[in-house]
Amino acid sequence: MVRLPLTREDVKRGQQLGELLRVARGPRSILDVAIEAGISPETLRKIETGRVATPAFPTVAAVAIVLGLSLDDLWARSAHPTDHLRRR
């Protein structure tokens, strides 16, 4: 299977998603959240820093559940990264 290159919008969306998750994690450690979500701390670190621009849905869902985030809200806030910046 050939994977298409990521667009700039994909990269921005991934960075926004990572920022949202990092902020929602607050003072909790990456290790604690990752273990509770059933993923590796390195995976969560990569998502939070935007190095994984398109993480798998089950991974995002697991982290969102641990952090008490609505997937609808998370999508709305990361789907259009520039809109999020304009609302502030």
C-alpha positions as a LaTeX table, in Angstrom:
\begin{tabular}{lrrr}
\hline
Residue & $x$ (\AA) & $y$ (\AA) & $z$ (\AA) \\
\hline
Met1 & 0.00 & 0.00 & 0.00 \\
Val2 & 1.35 & 3.41 & $-0.95$ \\
Arg3 & 0.85 & 6.19 & 1.56 \\
Leu4 & 0.29 & 9.66 & 0.17 \\
Pro5 & 2.53 & 12.44 & 1.49 \\
Leu6 & 1.05 & 14.59 & 4.23 \\
Thr7 & $-0.23$ & 18.02 & 3.27 \\
Arg8 & 0.61 & 21.15 & 5.22 \\
Glu9 & $-2.93$ & 21.05 & 6.59 \\
Asp10 & $-2.39$ & 17.46 & 7.79 \\
Val11 & 0.76 & 18.52 & 9.61 \\
Lys12 & $-0.94$ & 21.56 & 11.18 \\
Arg13 & $-3.90$ & 19.44 & 12.25 \\
Gly14 & $-1.54$ & 16.92 & 13.86 \\
Gln15 & 0.31 & 19.67 & 15.70 \\
Gln16 & $-2.97$ & 21.14 & 16.93 \\
Leu17 & $-4.18$ & 17.73 & 18.10 \\
Gly18 & $-0.92$ & 17.19 & 19.97 \\
Glu19 & $-1.16$ & 20.58 & 21.65 \\
Leu20 & $-4.76$ & 19.93 & 22.70 \\
Leu21 & $-3.82$ & 16.58 & 24.23 \\
Arg22 & $-0.78$ & 18.01 & 25.98 \\
Val23 & $-2.79$ & 20.85 & 27.51 \\
Ala24 & $-5.55$ & 18.45 & 28.57 \\
Arg25 & $-2.96$ & 16.17 & 30.18 \\
Gly26 & $-1.99$ & 19.06 & 32.46 \\
Pro27 & 0.34 & 18.04 & 35.28 \\
Arg28 & $-0.15$ & 14.31 & 34.72 \\
Ser29 & 2.94 & 12.55 & 33.43 \\
Ile30 & 3.17 & 11.16 & 29.91 \\
Leu31 & 3.93 & 7.79 & 31.47 \\
Asp32 & 0.78 & 7.70 & 33.61 \\
Val33 & $-1.53$ & 8.76 & 30.78 \\
Ala34 & 0.08 & 6.42 & 28.25 \\
Ile35 & $-0.15$ & 3.40 & 30.55 \\
Glu36 & $-3.78$ & 4.13 & 31.34 \\
Ala37 & $-4.54$ & 4.53 & 27.62 \\
Gly38 & $-2.70$ & 1.31 & 26.76 \\
Ile39 & $-0.10$ & 2.93 & 24.52 \\
Ser40 & 3.62 & 3.52 & 24.84 \\
Pro41 & 4.87 & 6.76 & 26.39 \\
Glu42 & 6.92 & 7.34 & 23.23 \\
Thr43 & 3.78 & 7.16 & 21.08 \\
Leu44 & 2.05 & 9.75 & 23.25 \\
Arg45 & 5.17 & 11.93 & 23.22 \\
Lys46 & 5.29 & 11.79 & 19.41 \\
Ile47 & 1.60 & 12.68 & 19.13 \\
Glu48 & 1.93 & 15.58 & 21.57 \\
Thr49 & 4.90 & 17.03 & 19.71 \\
Gly50 & 3.25 & 16.65 & 16.30 \\
Arg51 & 5.74 & 14.08 & 15.04 \\
Val52 & 2.81 & 11.74 & 14.36 \\
Ala53 & 0.50 & 13.97 & 12.35 \\
Thr54 & $-2.12$ & 11.29 & 11.71 \\
Pro55 & $-2.30$ & 8.97 & 14.71 \\
Ala56 & $-4.62$ & 5.97 & 14.54 \\
Phe57 & $-8.19$ & 6.61 & 15.66 \\
Pro58 & $-8.13$ & 3.95 & 18.42 \\
Thr59 & $-5.02$ & 5.60 & 19.85 \\
Val60 & $-6.57$ & 9.06 & 19.90 \\
Ala61 & $-9.81$ & 7.66 & 21.31 \\
Ala62 & $-7.98$ & 5.85 & 24.12 \\
Val63 & $-6.06$ & 8.99 & 25.12 \\
Ala64 & $-9.20$ & 11.13 & 24.88 \\
Ile65 & $-11.08$ & 8.76 & 27.20 \\
Val66 & $-8.27$ & 8.86 & 29.76 \\
Leu67 & $-8.19$ & 12.66 & 29.62 \\
Gly68 & $-11.98$ & 13.00 & 29.73 \\
Leu69 & $-12.17$ & 14.63 & 26.32 \\
Ser70 & $-15.06$ & 14.42 & 23.90 \\
Leu71 & $-13.98$ & 13.08 & 20.52 \\
Asp72 & $-16.45$ & 15.46 & 18.85 \\
Asp73 & $-14.88$ & 18.44 & 20.61 \\
Leu74 & $-11.36$ & 17.21 & 19.95 \\
Trp75 & $-12.12$ & 16.85 & 16.23 \\
Ala76 & $-13.82$ & 20.24 & 16.05 \\
Arg77 & $-10.86$ & 21.93 & 17.71 \\
Ser78 & $-8.19$ & 20.17 & 15.63 \\
Ala79 & $-9.92$ & 19.84 & 12.25 \\
His80 & $-9.33$ & 23.47 & 11.34 \\
Pro81 & $-6.20$ & 24.61 & 13.19 \\
Thr82 & $-6.30$ & 28.17 & 11.92 \\
Asp83 & $-9.92$ & 28.62 & 13.09 \\
His84 & $-8.83$ & 27.67 & 16.62 \\
Leu85 & $-6.26$ & 30.46 & 16.58 \\
Arg86 & $-8.77$ & 33.07 & 15.36 \\
Arg87 & $-11.22$ & 32.33 & 18.20 \\
Arg88 & $-8.77$ & 33.37 & 20.90 \\
\hline
\end{tabular}
